Amino acid sequence: MTTTQIVLVVLIVVVALGVVALLLAQHRRRTHLQEQFGPEYDRAVEGGDRREAERDLRERAQRREELDIRPLPARERAAFAKRWRATQADFVDQPSLAIQSADLLVTEVMSRRGYPVGDFDQQVRDVSVDHGHVVEEYRLAHDISERNDRNEASTEDLRQAMVHYRALFADLLDEGEDGDEGDDRTIDLTDREARRETPRRA
């Protein structure tokens, strides 16, 4: 084998190793995003450009790192949970007003945790980094809430919205201060209360 041939073989090996390293790095980044965002990753890449979607998710994560997101102390968590139970109890007699209260309560918890609020689309992007497995429920709840404001939502729609709001609400309260579990019992009760207070369709 001539020197030229040896150099070519070495170059080919180096290029091949570089390609393999690049593919592995890309795979690691993709796996990390999938684990971090959960179902939100699938939603982002569905029917679009995967690279562009992944770039967008990385930008969300980078913005999240610049935010001062903090857990709530156990006392605040218990107080919010108590307010949630009251809001859910109001659903029986005033479902429309209860949904408005649920939307405001979820927004207030987000704000107390340190998430910027005001622009819904940006709220979704920010909260999706830490709560990717329930952020779609937030979108669904908000959509029903807007239809409710236009008097276009049925009672069943509003019931579904309450369930969707509860998913994010419970997740936002789930991270206690210094590992303190707080009064999670107050959140767990809501499923049983919803089943008891809201009649099921036949």
TORMAR-138310 format. One line per field, with one value per atom (N, C-alpha, C): residue in three letters; x, y, z. Coordinates in nm, 2 decimals, decimal comma. Atoms other than C-alpha are relative to their C-alpha. Layout:
REM residues N
rest = ALA ... $
x = X ... $
y = Y ... $
z = Z ... $
REM end
This chain:
REM residues 202
rest = MET MET MET THR THR THR THR THR THR THR THR THR GLN GLN GLN ILE ILE ILE VAL VAL VAL LEU LEU LEU VAL VAL VAL VAL VAL VAL LEU LEU LEU ILE ILE ILE VAL VAL VAL VAL VAL VAL VAL VAL VAL ALA ALA ALA LEU LEU LEU GLY GLY GLY VAL VAL VAL VAL VAL VAL ALA ALA ALA LEU LEU LEU LEU LEU LEU LEU LEU LEU ALA ALA ALA GLN GLN GLN HIS HIS HIS ARG ARG ARG ARG ARG ARG ARG ARG ARG THR THR THR HIS HIS HIS LEU LEU LEU GLN GLN GLN GLU GLU GLU GLN GLN GLN PHE PHE PHE GLY GLY GLY PRO PRO PRO GLU GLU GLU TYR TYR TYR ASP ASP ASP ARG ARG ARG ALA ALA ALA VAL VAL VAL GLU GLU GLU GLY GLY GLY GLY GLY GLY ASP ASP ASP ARG ARG ARG ARG ARG ARG GLU GLU GLU ALA ALA ALA GLU GLU GLU ARG ARG ARG ASP ASP ASP LEU LEU LEU ARG ARG ARG GLU GLU GLU ARG ARG ARG ALA ALA ALA GLN GLN GLN ARG ARG ARG ARG ARG ARG GLU GLU GLU GLU GLU GLU LEU LEU LEU ASP ASP ASP ILE ILE ILE ARG ARG ARG PRO PRO PRO LEU LEU LEU PRO PRO PRO ALA ALA ALA ARG ARG ARG GLU GLU GLU ARG ARG ARG ALA ALA ALA ALA ALA ALA PHE PHE PHE ALA ALA ALA LYS LYS LYS ARG ARG ARG TRP TRP TRP ARG ARG ARG ALA ALA ALA THR THR THR GLN GLN GLN ALA ALA ALA ASP ASP ASP PHE PHE PHE VAL VAL VAL ASP ASP ASP GLN GLN GLN PRO PRO PRO SER SER SER LEU LEU LEU ALA ALA ALA ILE ILE ILE GLN GLN GLN SER SER SER ALA ALA ALA ASP ASP ASP LEU LEU LEU LEU LEU LEU VAL VAL VAL THR THR THR GLU GLU GLU VAL VAL VAL MET MET MET SER SER SER ARG ARG ARG ARG ARG ARG GLY GLY GLY TYR TYR TYR PRO PRO PRO VAL VAL VAL GLY GLY GLY ASP ASP ASP PHE PHE PHE ASP ASP ASP GLN GLN GLN GLN GLN GLN VAL VAL VAL ARG ARG ARG ASP ASP ASP VAL VAL VAL SER SER SER VAL VAL VAL ASP ASP ASP HIS HIS HIS GLY GLY GLY HIS HIS HIS VAL VAL VAL VAL VAL VAL GLU GLU GLU GLU GLU GLU TYR TYR TYR ARG ARG ARG LEU LEU LEU ALA ALA ALA HIS HIS HIS ASP ASP ASP ILE ILE ILE SER SER SER GLU GLU GLU ARG ARG ARG ASN ASN ASN ASP ASP ASP ARG ARG ARG ASN ASN ASN GLU GLU GLU ALA ALA ALA SER SER SER THR THR THR GLU GLU GLU ASP ASP ASP LEU LEU LEU ARG ARG ARG GLN GLN GLN ALA ALA ALA MET MET MET VAL VAL VAL HIS HIS HIS TYR TYR TYR ARG ARG ARG ALA ALA ALA LEU LEU LEU PHE PHE PHE ALA ALA ALA ASP ASP ASP LEU LEU LEU LEU LEU LEU ASP ASP ASP GLU GLU GLU GLY GLY GLY GLU GLU GLU ASP ASP ASP GLY GLY GLY ASP ASP ASP GLU GLU GLU GLY GLY GLY ASP ASP ASP ASP ASP ASP ARG ARG ARG THR THR THR ILE ILE ILE ASP ASP ASP LEU LEU LEU THR THR THR ASP ASP ASP ARG ARG ARG GLU GLU GLU ALA ALA ALA ARG ARG ARG ARG ARG ARG GLU GLU GLU THR THR THR PRO PRO PRO ARG ARG ARG ARG ARG ARG ALA ALA ALA $
x = 0,08 0,00 0,09 -0,08 0,14 -0,04 0,02 0,17 -0,13 0,12 -0,11 -0,13 0,11 -0,34 -0,02 0,01 -0,26 -0,07 0,06 -0,34 -0,15 0,14 -0,67 -0,08 0,06 -0,76 -0,02 0,00 -0,68 -0,11 0,10 -0,89 -0,14 0,13 -1,18 -0,04 0,03 -1,16 -0,04 0,02 -1,14 -0,14 0,13 -1,44 -0,11 0,11 -1,64 -0,02 0,01 -1,56 -0,07 0,06 -1,66 -0,15 0,14 -1,99 -0,07 0,05 -2,05 -0,02 0,00 -1,97 -0,11 0,10 -2,20 -0,14 0,13 -2,49 -0,03 0,02 -2,44 -0,03 0,03 -2,44 -0,14 0,13 -2,75 -0,11 0,09 -2,91 -0,02 0,00 -2,82 -0,09 0,08 -2,97 -0,14 0,14 -3,28 -0,07 0,05 -3,32 -0,03 0,02 -3,27 -0,13 0,12 -3,54 -0,13 0,12 -3,78 -0,03 0,02 -3,72 -0,05 0,03 -3,75 -0,14 0,13 -4,06 -0,11 0,10 -4,24 -0,09 0,09 -4,56 0,01 -0,02 -4,48 0,10 -0,10 -4,18 -0,08 0,07 -4,41 -0,09 0,09 -4,65 0,08 -0,08 -4,37 0,05 -0,06 -4,22 -0,11 0,10 -4,55 -0,03 0,04 -4,61 0,09 -0,08 -4,32 0,15 -0,14 -3,95 0,06 -0,05 -3,79 0,12 -0,11 -3,47 -0,05 0,06 -3,67 -0,07 0,07 -3,89 0,09 -0,09 -3,60 0,08 -0,07 -3,43 -0,09 0,10 -3,75 -0,01 0,01 -3,76 0,13 -0,13 -3,39 -0,01 0,02 -3,48 -0,09 0,09 -3,76 0,08 -0,07 -3,53 0,11 -0,09 -3,27 -0,06 0,08 -3,53 -0,03 0,03 -3,64 0,11 -0,12 -3,29 0,02 -0,02 -3,30 -0,10 0,10 -3,61 0,03 -0,02 -3,62 -0,12 0,11 -3,86 0,03 -0,02 -3,91 -0,12 0,12 -4,12 -0,07 0,08 -4,39 0,02 -0,01 -4,36 -0,13 0,12 -4,60 -0,12 0,11 -4,82 -0,08 0,06 -4,88 -0,07 0,06 -4,94 -0,13 0,12 -5,20 -0,11 0,10 -5,37 -0,06 0,04 -5,38 -0,09 0,08 -5,52 -0,14 0,13 -5,79 -0,09 0,07 -5,89 -0,05 0,05 -5,90 -0,12 0,12 -6,14 -0,12 0,11 -6,36 -0,05 0,04 -6,35 -0,07 0,06 -6,43 -0,14 0,13 -6,72 -0,10 0,09 -6,86 -0,04 0,04 -6,87 -0,14 0,14 -7,19 -0,11 0,11 -7,40 0,04 -0,04 -7,19 0,12 -0,11 -6,98 0,08 -0,06 -6,91 0,10 -0,08 -6,78 0,12 -0,10 -6,59 0,12 -0,11 -6,39 0,08 -0,08 -6,30 0,09 -0,08 -6,18 0,12 -0,11 -5,98 0,11 -0,10 -5,81 0,09 -0,07 -5,72 0,09 -0,08 -5,60 0,12 -0,12 -5,37 0,10 -0,09 -5,23 0,07 -0,06 -5,17 0,11 -0,10 -4,99 0,13 -0,11 -4,77 0,08 -0,06 -4,69 0,08 -0,07 -4,60 0,12 -0,11 -4,37 0,11 -0,10 -4,19 -0,01 0,02 -4,33 -0,06 0,06 -4,40 -0,14 0,13 -4,77 -0,05 0,06 -4,98 -0,02 0,02 -4,93 -0,01 0,03 -5,09 0,10 -0,09 -4,87 0,14 -0,13 -4,55 -0,01 0,02 -4,69 0,01 0,00 -4,74 0,14 -0,14 -4,39 0,09 -0,08 -4,24 -0,03 0,04 -4,43 0,02 -0,02 -4,38 0,13 -0,13 -4,02 0,00 0,01 -4,10 -0,12 0,13 -4,45 -0,05 0,03 -4,44 -0,11 0,09 -4,66 -0,15 0,14 -4,96 -0,03 0,02 -4,91 -0,11 0,10 -5,14 -0,14 0,13 -5,42 -0,03 0,02 -5,36 -0,05 0,05 -5,41 -0,15 0,13 -5,73 -0,10 0,08 -5,86 -0,02 0,01 -5,78 -0,09 0,08 -5,95 -0,15 0,14 -6,27 -0,04 0,03 -6,24 -0,03 0,03 -6,23 -0,14 0,14 -6,54 -0,10 0,09 -6,70 -0,03 0,01 -6,64 -0,10 0,09 -6,83 -0,14 0,12 -7,11 -0,02 0,00 -7,02 0,04 -0,04 -6,92 -0,12 0,10 -7,15 0,04 -0,04 -7,16 0,10 -0,10 -6,97 0,13 -0,12 -6,71 0,07 -0,05 -6,67 0,05 -0,05 -6,64 0,14 -0,12 -6,36 0,11 -0,10 -6,19 0,05 -0,04 -6,19 0,10 -0,10 -6,02 0,13 -0,13 -5,76 0,07 -0,07 -5,69 0,06 -0,05 -5,65 0,13 -0,13 -5,38 0,12 -0,12 -5,15 0,01 0,00 -5,26 0,07 -0,06 -5,17 0,15 -0,14 -4,84 0,08 -0,07 -4,74 0,02 -0,01 -4,81 0,08 -0,06 -4,63 0,14 -0,14 -4,28 0,01 -0,01 -4,25 0,13 -0,12 -4,00 0,09 -0,10 -3,68 -0,05 0,04 -3,84 -0,13 0,12 -4,15 -0,11 0,11 -4,44 -0,12 0,11 -4,68 -0,13 0,13 -5,05 -0,05 0,04 -5,08 -0,14 0,13 -5,39 -0,11 0,10 -5,58 -0,01 0,01 -5,50 -0,06 0,05 -5,57 -0,15 0,14 -5,92 -0,08 0,08 -6,02 -0,06 0,05 -6,07 -0,13 0,12 -6,31 -0,11 0,11 -6,49 -0,06 0,06 -6,53 -0,10 0,09 -6,68 -0,13 0,11 -6,91 -0,09 0,08 -7,02 -0,05 0,04 -7,05 -0,06 0,07 -7,31 0,06 -0,05 -7,19 -0,11 0,09 -7,35 -0,04 0,04 -7,55 0,07 $
y = -0,12 0,00 0,12 -0,12 0,33 0,10 -0,11 0,64 0,07 -0,07 0,80 -0,08 0,08 0,51 -0,01 0,00 0,50 0,13 -0,13 0,87 0,00 0,00 0,82 -0,09 0,09 0,53 0,07 -0,07 0,73 0,11 -0,10 1,02 -0,05 0,07 0,79 -0,04 0,04 0,65 0,12 -0,12 1,00 0,06 -0,05 1,12 -0,09 0,09 0,81 0,01 -0,02 0,85 0,13 -0,13 1,21 0,00 0,02 1,12 -0,08 0,08 0,86 0,08 -0,08 1,10 0,10 -0,10 1,36 -0,06 0,07 1,11 -0,04 0,03 1,00 0,12 -0,12 1,35 0,05 -0,03 1,42 -0,09 0,09 1,11 0,03 -0,03 1,21 0,13 -0,12 1,56 -0,03 0,04 1,41 -0,07 0,08 1,16 0,09 -0,10 1,44 0,08 -0,08 1,65 -0,08 0,09 1,35 -0,02 0,03 1,28 0,13 -0,13 1,65 0,04 -0,06 1,74 -0,10 0,10 1,41 0,01 -0,01 1,43 0,13 -0,13 1,79 -0,01 0,02 1,67 -0,05 0,06 1,46 0,10 -0,11 1,75 0,10 -0,10 1,98 -0,05 0,05 1,75 -0,06 0,06 1,61 0,08 -0,07 1,70 0,12 -0,12 1,95 -0,04 0,02 1,99 -0,04 0,04 1,79 0,09 -0,09 2,00 0,13 -0,13 2,32 -0,01 0,03 2,17 -0,01 0,02 2,06 0,12 -0,12 2,39 0,09 -0,07 2,55 -0,05 0,05 2,32 0,03 -0,04 2,39 0,15 -0,14 2,76 0,02 0,00 2,70 -0,03 0,04 2,52 0,10 -0,10 2,79 0,12 -0,11 3,06 -0,04 0,05 2,84 0,01 -0,01 2,84 0,14 -0,13 3,21 0,05 -0,04 3,22 -0,05 0,04 3,20 -0,08 0,09 2,90 -0,06 0,04 2,81 -0,08 0,07 2,56 0,08 -0,07 2,68 -0,06 0,05 2,65 -0,08 0,09 2,38 0,08 -0,08 2,65 0,06 -0,06 2,82 -0,11 0,11 2,49 -0,05 0,04 2,39 0,10 -0,11 2,73 0,00 0,01 2,69 -0,12 0,12 2,34 0,02 -0,03 2,46 0,09 -0,09 2,73 -0,08 0,09 2,46 -0,08 0,08 2,25 0,09 -0,10 2,56 0,03 -0,02 2,63 -0,12 0,12 2,27 -0,02 0,01 2,28 0,10 -0,10 2,59 -0,05 0,05 2,40 -0,06 0,06 2,22 0,10 -0,09 2,53 0,11 -0,10 2,77 -0,04 0,05 2,58 0,10 -0,10 2,88 0,08 -0,08 3,09 -0,08 0,08 2,80 -0,02 0,01 2,76 0,12 -0,12 3,12 0,01 0,00 3,09 -0,10 0,10 2,77 0,06 -0,06 2,96 0,10 -0,11 3,25 -0,07 0,07 3,01 -0,07 0,07 2,81 0,11 -0,11 3,14 0,06 -0,06 3,27 -0,10 0,09 2,95 0,01 -0,02 2,98 0,12 -0,13 3,34 -0,02 0,02 3,24 -0,09 0,09 2,97 0,07 -0,08 3,23 0,00 0,00 3,17 0,14 -0,12 3,49 -0,03 0,02 3,53 0,13 -0,12 3,76 -0,04 0,04 3,61 -0,16 0,14 3,26 -0,09 0,09 3,12 -0,01 0,00 3,22 -0,08 0,08 3,08 -0,15 0,14 2,75 -0,05 0,03 2,75 -0,01 0,00 2,83 -0,12 0,11 2,58 -0,14 0,12 2,31 -0,07 0,05 2,27 -0,09 0,08 2,14 -0,09 0,07 2,01 -0,04 0,03 1,88 -0,11 0,11 1,58 0,05 -0,05 1,80 0,13 -0,13 2,12 0,00 0,01 1,99 0,01 -0,02 1,97 0,14 -0,14 2,33 0,07 -0,06 2,42 -0,03 0,04 2,22 0,07 -0,07 2,38 0,14 -0,14 2,73 0,02 -0,01 2,66 0,00 0,01 2,56 0,12 -0,13 2,86 0,11 -0,11 3,09 -0,02 0,03 2,91 0,03 -0,03 2,95 0,15 -0,15 3,33 0,04 -0,03 3,32 -0,07 0,08 3,11 -0,11 0,10 2,83 -0,14 0,12 2,56 -0,07 0,07 2,29 -0,03 0,04 2,17 -0,11 0,11 1,86 0,05 -0,07 2,08 0,06 -0,06 2,27 -0,10 0,11 1,95 -0,05 0,04 1,84 0,11 -0,11 2,18 0,00 0,01 2,14 -0,11 0,11 1,81 0,03 -0,04 1,95 0,10 -0,10 2,25 -0,07 0,07 2,02 -0,07 0,07 1,82 0,09 -0,09 2,12 0,06 -0,06 2,27 -0,10 0,09 1,95 -0,02 0,02 1,92 0,12 -0,12 2,28 0,00 0,01 2,21 -0,12 0,12 1,88 0,01 -0,02 2,02 0,08 -0,06 2,09 0,07 -0,06 2,31 -0,09 0,09 2,12 -0,14 0,14 1,79 -0,02 0,01 1,87 -0,04 0,05 1,68 0,09 -0,09 1,94 -0,09 0,07 1,85 -0,05 0,05 1,65 -0,07 0,06 1,48 0,10 -0,09 1,80 0,00 0,01 1,76 -0,14 0,13 1,38 -0,01 0,01 1,44 0,05 -0,07 1,64 -0,10 0,10 1,33 -0,06 0,06 1,17 0,10 -0,10 1,50 0,02 -0,03 1,55 -0,11 0,11 1,20 0,00 -0,01 1,26 0,11 -0,12 1,61 0,01 -0,02 1,58 -0,13 0,12 1,33 -0,04 0,06 1,10 -0,01 0,02 1,07 -0,15 0,14 0,75 -0,06 $
z = 0,00 0,00 0,00 0,01 -0,10 0,11 -0,10 0,12 -0,03 0,04 -0,07 0,04 -0,03 -0,02 0,15 -0,14 0,35 0,05 -0,04 0,38 -0,03 0,04 0,20 0,10 -0,10 0,43 0,13 -0,13 0,74 -0,01 0,02 0,60 0,01 0,01 0,53 0,14 -0,14 0,89 0,08 -0,08 1,04 -0,03 0,04 0,84 0,05 -0,05 0,93 0,15 -0,15 1,30 0,03 -0,03 1,28 -0,02 0,03 1,12 0,11 -0,11 1,39 0,12 -0,12 1,66 -0,01 0,02 1,51 0,02 -0,01 1,48 0,15 -0,14 1,84 0,08 -0,07 1,97 -0,03 0,04 1,77 0,07 -0,06 1,91 0,15 -0,14 2,27 0,02 -0,02 2,22 -0,02 0,03 2,07 0,12 -0,11 2,35 0,12 -0,11 2,61 -0,01 0,03 2,45 0,02 -0,01 2,43 0,15 -0,14 2,80 0,08 -0,07 2,90 -0,03 0,04 2,71 -0,01 0,00 2,69 -0,12 0,11 2,48 -0,08 0,07 2,40 -0,11 0,11 2,19 -0,12 0,11 1,98 -0,07 0,06 1,93 -0,08 0,07 1,83 -0,14 0,13 1,56 -0,09 0,09 1,43 -0,12 0,12 1,07 -0,04 0,04 1,05 -0,01 0,01 1,03 0,14 -0,13 1,31 0,05 -0,04 1,32 0,05 -0,04 1,34 0,13 -0,12 1,61 0,12 -0,10 1,81 0,04 -0,03 1,78 0,09 -0,08 1,91 0,15 -0,14 2,21 0,08 -0,07 2,29 0,04 -0,03 2,28 0,12 -0,11 2,52 0,13 -0,12 2,76 0,04 -0,03 2,73 0,07 -0,06 2,82 0,14 -0,13 3,11 0,10 -0,09 3,25 0,05 -0,04 3,27 0,09 -0,10 3,48 0,14 -0,14 3,85 0,05 -0,03 3,89 0,14 -0,13 4,25 0,05 -0,06 4,45 0,10 -0,10 4,67 0,14 -0,14 5,05 0,03 -0,03 5,20 0,04 -0,04 5,35 -0,12 0,12 5,02 -0,09 0,08 4,85 0,06 -0,07 5,11 -0,03 0,02 5,07 -0,14 0,14 4,69 -0,02 0,01 4,72 0,06 -0,06 4,95 -0,09 0,09 4,70 -0,12 0,11 4,43 0,03 -0,04 4,63 0,00 0,00 4,67 -0,14 0,14 4,30 -0,06 0,05 4,22 0,06 -0,07 4,47 -0,07 0,07 4,29 -0,13 0,13 3,97 -0,01 -0,01 4,08 -0,04 0,02 4,08 -0,10 0,09 3,87 -0,08 0,08 3,62 -0,08 0,08 3,40 0,08 -0,09 3,68 0,06 -0,05 3,82 -0,09 0,10 3,50 -0,01 0,00 3,50 0,12 -0,12 3,86 -0,01 0,01 3,77 -0,09 0,09 3,48 0,08 -0,07 3,71 0,11 -0,11 3,99 -0,06 0,06 3,76 -0,04 0,03 3,63 0,12 -0,12 3,98 0,06 -0,05 4,08 -0,09 0,09 3,77 0,03 -0,03 3,86 0,13 -0,13 4,22 -0,01 0,02 4,09 -0,07 0,07 3,88 -0,15 0,15 3,53 -0,04 0,05 3,34 -0,05 0,05 3,27 -0,07 0,07 3,05 -0,15 0,14 2,70 0,01 -0,02 2,69 -0,08 0,08 2,41 0,06 -0,06 2,59 0,13 -0,12 2,91 -0,03 0,04 2,74 -0,03 0,03 2,60 0,12 -0,12 2,93 0,09 -0,09 3,14 -0,07 0,07 2,87 0,04 -0,03 2,97 0,13 -0,12 3,32 0,01 -0,01 3,26 -0,13 0,14 2,91 -0,01 0,00 3,00 0,03 -0,02 3,10 -0,07 0,06 2,90 -0,10 0,10 2,63 0,06 -0,07 2,89 0,03 -0,03 2,97 -0,13 0,13 2,60 -0,02 0,02 2,59 0,10 -0,10 2,91 -0,04 0,04 2,79 -0,12 0,11 2,46 0,04 -0,05 2,64 0,07 -0,08 2,87 -0,09 0,09 2,57 -0,07 0,05 2,42 0,10 -0,11 2,76 0,00 0,00 2,74 -0,11 0,11 2,41 0,01 -0,02 2,56 -0,10 0,10 2,32 0,06 -0,06 2,57 0,08 -0,07 2,70 0,15 -0,14 3,07 -0,01 0,01 2,96 -0,04 0,04 2,79 0,12 -0,11 3,11 0,11 -0,08 3,31 -0,04 0,06 3,08 0,03 -0,02 3,12 0,14 -0,14 3,50 0,02 -0,01 3,47 -0,06 0,06 3,23 0,08 -0,08 3,45 0,13 -0,12 3,75 -0,02 0,04 3,57 0,02 -0,01 3,54 0,14 -0,13 3,87 0,10 -0,09 4,06 -0,03 0,03 3,87 0,05 -0,04 3,95 0,15 -0,14 4,32 0,05 -0,04 4,32 0,05 -0,04 4,38 0,12 -0,13 4,75 0,03 -0,04 4,91 0,08 -0,07 5,02 0,01 0,00 4,93 0,08 -0,08 5,15 -0,08 0,08 5,02 0,02 -0,02 5,17 0,02 -0,01 5,18 -0,13 0,13 4,86 0,01 -0,02 5,01 -0,06 0,05 4,92 -0,15 0,15 4,55 -0,03 0,03 4,55 0,01 -0,02 4,68 -0,12 0,10 4,38 -0,10 0,09 4,16 0,06 -0,07 4,41 0,01 -0,01 4,46 -0,14 0,14 4,08 -0,03 0,03 4,05 0,08 -0,09 4,34 -0,04 0,02 4,24 -0,14 0,14 3,86 -0,05 0,04 3,74 -0,14 0,13 3,46 -0,10 0,11 3,13 0,00 0,01 3,08 -0,12 $
REM end
